[in-house]
Amino acid sequence: MVSAFQSSFELVGGIPRLALWANDNYSEFAKLYARLLPSQASSSLGEANVLRIEMAIKPGPLDE
């Protein structure tokens, strides 16, 4: 299914046509683009103003 949509996207103009549409419909484009961006921070209930950083790499000897 994804492949079919990708092929259809290319057949109707691909990125150049998307850019033309985005230029004419910038507010709609911005809304869609914002949905694609990852969330910068998440919070649990009761922790609305707490920023929690979870490291992807385990601490090394220099971190202790």
Secondary structure, DSSP 8 states (H G I E B T S, - for coil): -HHHHHHHHHHTTHHHHHHHHHHHTHHHHHHHHHHHS--S----TT-TT------SS---GGG-
